[in-house]
Amino acid sequence: MTKAETISKITERTGIEKDAVEKVIESFFVTIKDSLSEGENVYFRGFGSFTIKHRAQKTARNIALNSTIIVDAHVIPFFKPSPEFVSQIKEGVSLEQ
């Protein structure tokens, strides 16, 4: 599902104008990105949490050049779904296709 499809579904479910829903969705994403870039975690009860993970410096291999490279320490955004979210997905999605 794309962002446009999500906006359309929310518009159908709530009756709110499409432009207003789009502004709210965009603001939601910006707020999460801003919070994470400031080092602040974001928690949504029943949905999950957006956090920052710290990765240590490590040595990696470039197979094409047959050499080693140093990957500097860095941070990455991380999403951890809540147990309720995970159980809903497990109940709703079939492994057989």
Phi, psi and omega per residue, in radians:
M1 nan 2.322 -3.135
T2 -1.584 3.003 3.100
K3 -1.099 -0.697 3.136
A4 -1.101 -0.727 3.111
E5 -1.154 -0.660 3.095
T6 -1.109 -0.776 3.125
I7 -1.067 -0.743 3.126
S8 -1.092 -0.747 3.137
K9 -1.129 -0.740 3.123
I10 -1.126 -0.690 3.096
T11 -1.045 -0.778 3.130
E12 -1.121 -0.759 -3.072
R13 -1.256 -0.597 -3.027
T14 -1.806 -0.418 -3.072
G15 1.405 0.084 3.106
I16 -1.367 2.554 -3.126
E17 -1.046 2.564 -3.087
K18 -1.034 -0.713 -3.140
D19 -1.092 -0.694 3.137
A20 -1.169 -0.738 3.120
V21 -1.102 -0.732 -3.138
E22 -1.088 -0.722 3.111
K23 -1.112 -0.697 3.126
V24 -1.151 -0.788 3.134
I25 -1.072 -0.825 3.129
E26 -1.062 -0.750 3.130
S27 -1.119 -0.666 3.093
F28 -1.026 -0.875 -3.133
F29 -1.103 -0.755 3.140
V30 -1.092 -0.741 3.139
T31 -1.086 -0.754 3.124
I32 -1.136 -0.806 3.139
K33 -1.091 -0.740 3.122
D34 -1.108 -0.764 3.138
S35 -1.088 -0.787 -3.137
L36 -1.160 -0.675 -3.140
S37 -1.197 -0.363 3.058
E38 -1.588 0.061 3.109
G39 1.477 0.209 -3.115
E40 -1.754 2.232 3.102
N41 -1.354 2.704 -3.141
V42 -2.140 2.179 -3.088
Y43 -2.076 2.330 3.042
F44 -2.188 1.898 -3.125
R45 -1.043 2.308 3.141
G46 1.452 -0.115 3.137
F47 -2.079 -1.028 3.137
G48 2.750 -3.002 -3.114
S49 -2.324 2.493 3.047
F50 -1.822 2.112 -3.104
T51 -2.327 3.040 3.065
I52 -1.874 2.302 3.057
K53 -1.874 2.383 3.111
H54 -1.686 2.194 3.109
R55 -1.855 2.277 -3.135
A56 -1.335 2.832 3.057
Q57 -1.118 2.498 3.130
K58 -2.591 2.863 3.069
T59 -1.760 2.266 3.131
A60 -2.163 2.894 -3.141
R61 -1.957 2.382 2.980
N62 -1.718 1.773 -3.032
I63 -1.136 -0.643 -3.103
A64 -1.090 -0.676 -3.121
L65 -1.729 -0.063 -3.112
N66 0.944 0.891 3.139
S67 -2.435 2.900 3.077
T68 -1.839 2.598 3.093
I69 -2.298 2.719 3.096
I70 -1.733 2.156 3.051
V71 -1.711 2.037 -3.098
D72 -1.111 2.758 3.024
A73 -1.071 2.481 -3.115
H74 -2.720 2.991 3.086
V75 -2.054 2.597 3.107
I76 -2.356 2.618 3.031
P77 -1.299 2.615 -3.081
F78 -2.505 2.411 3.062
F79 -2.009 2.260 3.066
K80 -2.084 2.006 -3.137
P81 -1.228 2.646 3.108
S82 -1.304 2.796 3.097
P83 -1.009 -0.630 3.107
E84 -1.115 -0.728 3.116
F85 -1.086 -0.829 -3.120
V86 -1.066 -0.786 -3.107
S87 -1.167 -0.627 3.096
Q88 -1.117 -0.719 3.123
I89 -1.158 -0.754 3.132
K90 -1.068 -0.658 -3.138
E91 -1.307 -0.532 -3.022
G92 -1.611 -0.382 -3.041
V93 -1.855 2.278 3.108
S94 -1.654 2.432 3.109
L95 -1.367 -0.400 3.133
E96 -1.454 2.327 -3.132
Q97 -2.186 nan nan
